[in-house]
């Protein structure tokens, strides 16, 4: 009876130590990956600020989506490149700096998603998206840029955009 209890305690300790070791290894893995993704997102923003078209678009996976602030802006990589090229050529791109960033991982560590508050010419915006590790390199699969609206002025913003978006709502309803 006493040997059985000692065996159970030893077994619990063994599995507890193994679990702590694995947890600590996973934490190290995720910290390294978070750093890589943070570097990717910072480089992505710098490339845009410097109007570096090739570097900026190399951060995207070949099959990726950009969703902009306007309800009509949903583009695959090729479409977004076509839309953005004149801005890069004229050096009239955007300059975003991360103020706060969160990064989360899938259980297998192959996908991550992020959200960040950005300092931009439009004041605070939110960048969010999904990144995937492809051939050992993190690539953007989806990027969503949103303009934040303080709750205190949301009614004013709705009033301003109503005429424009009512037309779009009707158009979208008829396209279903």
Secondary structure, 3 states (H helix, E strand, C coil): CHHHHHHHHHHHHHHHHHHHHHHHHHHHHHHHHHHHHHHHHHHHHHHHHCCCHHHHHHCEEEEEEEECCCCCCEEEHHHHHHHHHHHHHCCCCCCCEEEEEEEEECCCCCEEEEEEEEEECCEEEEEEEEEEEECCEEEEEEEEEEECCCHHHHHHHHHHHHHHHHHHHHHHHHCC
